Amino acid sequence: MAQALAEAGADIILIQRDESNKQTHDAVTSLGRKCTIATADLADQSSVSKIIPELAAAGHNMDILLTCAGIQKRHPAHQFPDDDWNNVLQVNLTTVFTMCRDFGAYLLSKPEPPAGKSRGSIINVASLLTYQGGITVPAYAASKGGIGQLTKALSNEWAAKGINVNAIAPGYIDTDMNTALMADMERQKSILTRIPAGRWGQPEDFKGVVVFLAGEASRYVSGEIINIDGGWMGR
């Protein structure tokens, strides 16, 4: 998604734990766009609370916030540890709220845009578990359900002020988070059987929707959750 925004002409700020992984940074700069890595620990609320204020103080002119980081912990619900619950809710929901709150305040502090133009866009990453409960993932389901309602709540306050707030709900995507599912051949077969597109999603499948939600083409779209799931939710 960062690469798609860069291809569309955006400069990028990446929030990472450290600077050891420069894969996305190098992909963005190879497109001729600027790319800055800002380090923060999204599991540490005090670290998260500094991100937007420090970027603004450094003089960055920001228009788009994309919240994509997430973690997963699997346990039977009756054995789910408090620490894992708290960590998942912190990274997947509280961090997202904090980033949205601070970015919204930053956008509202800027001069009012010309008539018909937006102040900026916030794009959250939800999940199929925004709608469904999943199995042995109560913390993840709770966090992603919260993302859906948070997106709507922020849109209700900010859409009239020129800030569009939307979410993207990925289906089953071929990423590191789903390695365990993909290794379970019986579960993978049952998943593929339900996906009308007949395949797992790829990161490239999100390029179009993120550029659409970040730009003026979606100026009258706010409070929406757009499913990118190969037809899963329509089955």
C-alpha positions as CSV (number, residue, x, y, z in Angstrom):
1,M,0.0,0.0,0.0
2,A,2.9,2.4,0.7
3,Q,4.3,1.6,-2.7
4,A,0.9,2.3,-4.3
5,L,0.7,5.7,-2.7
6,A,4.3,6.4,-3.8
7,E,3.4,5.4,-7.3
8,A,0.5,7.9,-7.2
9,G,2.9,10.7,-6.2
10,A,3.0,10.6,-2.4
11,D,6.1,10.9,-0.2
12,I,6.0,8.3,2.6
13,I,6.7,8.2,6.3
14,L,7.1,4.6,7.6
15,I,6.6,3.8,11.3
16,Q,8.8,0.9,12.1
17,R,10.2,-0.7,15.3
18,D,13.7,0.0,14.0
19,E,15.6,0.7,10.7
20,S,16.9,-2.8,10.1
21,N,14.3,-3.6,7.4
22,K,14.5,-1.1,4.5
23,Q,12.7,-3.2,1.9
24,T,9.7,-0.8,1.7
25,H,11.9,2.3,2.1
26,D,14.0,1.2,-0.8
27,A,11.0,0.3,-3.0
28,V,9.6,3.8,-2.4
29,T,12.8,5.7,-3.1
30,S,13.3,3.7,-6.2
31,L,10.2,5.3,-7.5
32,G,11.7,8.8,-7.0
33,R,9.7,9.6,-3.9
34,K,11.0,10.7,-0.5
35,C,10.7,8.1,2.3
36,T,11.4,8.7,6.0
37,I,11.6,6.0,8.6
38,A,10.3,7.0,12.1
39,T,10.9,4.5,14.8
40,A,8.4,3.6,17.5
41,D,7.2,0.7,19.5
42,L,3.5,0.3,18.8
43,A,3.1,-2.0,21.9
44,D,4.2,0.9,24.1
45,Q,1.5,3.6,24.5
46,S,4.0,6.2,25.6
47,S,6.0,5.6,22.4
48,V,2.9,5.8,20.3
49,S,1.8,9.1,21.8
50,K,4.9,10.8,20.6
51,I,4.7,9.8,16.9
52,I,2.4,12.4,15.3
53,P,3.5,15.3,17.6
54,E,7.2,14.6,16.9
55,L,6.6,14.3,13.1
56,A,4.7,17.6,13.1
57,A,7.3,19.3,15.1
58,A,9.9,18.1,12.6
59,G,8.1,20.0,9.9
60,H,6.5,17.1,8.0
61,N,3.5,18.1,6.0
62,M,1.1,15.1,6.3
63,D,-2.1,14.5,4.5
64,I,-2.8,10.7,4.7
65,L,-2.7,8.3,7.7
66,L,-2.7,4.6,7.0
67,T,-2.8,2.3,10.1
68,C,-1.8,-1.2,9.0
69,A,0.2,-2.7,11.9
70,G,-1.3,-5.6,13.7
71,I,-0.5,-8.7,15.8
72,Q,-2.3,-12.0,16.4
73,K,-2.4,-14.4,19.3
74,R,-4.2,-17.7,19.3
75,H,-5.5,-19.6,22.4
76,P,-8.8,-21.2,23.3
77,A,-11.0,-18.5,24.8
78,H,-11.1,-20.1,28.2
79,Q,-7.3,-20.1,28.4
80,F,-6.6,-16.7,26.8
81,P,-3.8,-15.0,28.9
82,D,-4.3,-11.4,30.1
83,D,-0.9,-10.4,28.7
84,D,-1.8,-11.6,25.2
85,W,-5.2,-9.9,25.3
86,N,-3.7,-6.6,26.4
87,N,-0.9,-6.7,23.8
88,V,-3.3,-7.4,20.9
89,L,-5.7,-4.7,22.0
90,Q,-2.9,-2.2,22.5
91,V,-1.3,-2.7,19.0
92,N,-4.5,-3.4,17.0
93,L,-6.9,-0.9,18.6
94,T,-5.5,1.5,21.2
95,T,-2.5,2.4,19.0
96,V,-4.9,3.0,16.1
97,F,-7.1,5.3,18.1
98,T,-4.1,7.2,19.4
99,M,-2.7,7.7,15.9
100,C,-6.1,8.7,14.5
101,R,-6.8,11.1,17.4
102,D,-3.4,12.8,17.0
103,F,-3.5,12.9,13.2
104,G,-7.0,14.3,13.3
105,A,-5.9,17.0,15.7
106,Y,-3.0,17.8,13.4
107,L,-5.2,18.1,10.3
108,L,-7.7,20.3,12.2
109,S,-4.9,22.6,13.2
110,K,-4.1,23.3,9.6
111,P,-5.8,26.2,7.7
112,E,-9.2,25.3,6.3
113,P,-8.9,24.0,2.8
114,P,-10.5,25.6,-0.2
115,A,-14.2,24.8,-0.8
116,G,-14.6,21.3,-2.2
117,K,-11.1,20.1,-1.1
118,S,-10.4,17.8,1.8
119,R,-8.0,18.3,4.7
120,G,-6.8,14.7,4.5
121,S,-7.7,11.0,4.7
122,I,-7.4,8.4,7.4
123,I,-7.4,4.7,6.3
124,N,-7.6,2.0,8.9
125,V,-7.1,-1.7,8.2
126,A,-10.0,-3.7,9.6
127,S,-10.5,-7.5,8.9
128,L,-13.1,-10.1,8.1
129,L,-13.2,-10.4,11.9
130,T,-14.7,-6.9,12.0
131,Y,-17.8,-8.9,11.1
132,Q,-17.1,-12.5,12.1
133,G,-15.8,-14.0,15.4
134,G,-13.1,-16.3,14.1
135,I,-11.8,-19.3,16.1
136,T,-9.4,-19.0,19.1
137,V,-8.8,-15.4,18.3
138,P,-11.1,-13.4,20.7
139,A,-8.6,-10.6,21.2
140,Y,-8.1,-10.1,17.5
141,A,-11.8,-10.2,16.8
142,A,-12.5,-7.7,19.5
143,S,-9.8,-5.4,18.3
144,K,-10.9,-5.5,14.6
145,G,-14.6,-5.1,15.6
146,G,-13.4,-2.0,17.4
147,I,-11.7,-0.7,14.3
148,G,-14.9,-0.8,12.4
149,Q,-16.8,1.2,15.0
150,L,-13.9,3.6,15.6
151,T,-13.8,4.3,11.9
152,K,-17.5,5.2,11.9
153,A,-17.3,7.2,15.1
154,L,-14.4,9.4,13.8
155,S,-16.1,9.8,10.4
156,N,-19.2,11.1,12.2
157,E,-17.2,13.9,13.8
158,W,-14.7,14.7,11.1
159,A,-16.4,14.2,7.7
160,A,-18.0,17.6,7.7
161,K,-14.6,19.1,8.6
162,G,-12.9,17.7,5.5
163,I,-11.4,14.6,7.0
164,N,-12.5,11.3,5.4
165,V,-12.1,8.2,7.7
166,N,-12.6,4.8,6.1
167,A,-11.3,1.3,6.6
168,I,-10.2,-1.6,4.4
169,A,-11.1,-5.1,5.5
170,P,-8.7,-7.7,4.1
171,G,-9.8,-11.3,3.6
172,Y,-7.4,-14.2,3.8
173,I,-4.1,-12.7,2.5
174,D,-0.8,-14.5,1.9
175,T,1.3,-12.7,4.5
176,D,3.4,-13.8,7.5
177,M,0.4,-13.4,9.9
178,N,-1.4,-16.3,8.1
179,T,1.6,-18.7,7.9
180,A,0.1,-21.1,10.4
181,L,-3.3,-21.2,8.6
182,M,-1.7,-21.8,5.3
183,A,0.4,-24.7,6.7
184,D,-2.8,-26.4,8.0
185,M,-3.9,-28.1,4.8
186,E,-7.3,-29.0,6.0
187,R,-8.1,-25.5,7.2
188,Q,-6.6,-24.0,4.0
189,K,-8.8,-26.2,1.9
190,S,-11.9,-25.1,3.7
191,I,-10.9,-21.5,3.3
192,L,-10.2,-21.7,-0.4
193,T,-13.5,-23.5,-0.9
194,R,-15.4,-20.5,0.4
195,I,-13.4,-17.8,-1.5
196,P,-15.2,-17.2,-4.9
197,A,-12.0,-15.9,-6.4
198,G,-10.4,-19.3,-5.7
199,R,-7.1,-17.9,-4.2
200,W,-5.6,-16.2,-1.2
201,G,-5.2,-12.4,-1.6
202,Q,-1.8,-10.8,-2.3
203,P,-0.5,-7.4,-1.0
204,E,-0.8,-6.0,-4.5
205,D,-4.6,-6.5,-4.4
206,F,-4.8,-3.4,-2.1
207,K,-3.1,-0.9,-4.3
208,G,-6.2,0.4,-6.0
209,V,-8.4,0.8,-3.0
210,V,-5.8,2.6,-0.9
211,V,-5.1,5.1,-3.7
212,F,-8.8,5.6,-4.1
213,L,-9.4,6.2,-0.4
214,A,-6.4,8.6,-0.1
215,G,-7.4,10.8,-3.0
216,E,-10.0,13.3,-4.2
217,A,-11.9,10.6,-6.1
218,S,-13.3,9.4,-2.7
219,R,-14.1,12.8,-1.4
220,Y,-17.8,11.8,-0.6
221,V,-16.8,8.4,0.8
222,S,-16.5,8.3,4.6
223,G,-17.3,5.9,7.4
224,E,-17.1,3.0,5.1
225,I,-15.5,-0.4,5.4
226,I,-14.4,-1.8,2.0
227,N,-13.9,-5.5,1.8
228,I,-11.0,-6.8,-0.2
229,D,-11.7,-10.5,0.2
230,G,-12.1,-12.2,-3.2
231,G,-15.9,-12.3,-2.6
232,W,-15.7,-14.1,0.9
233,M,-18.4,-11.9,2.5
234,G,-20.7,-12.3,-0.4
235,R,-20.7,-16.1,-0.2
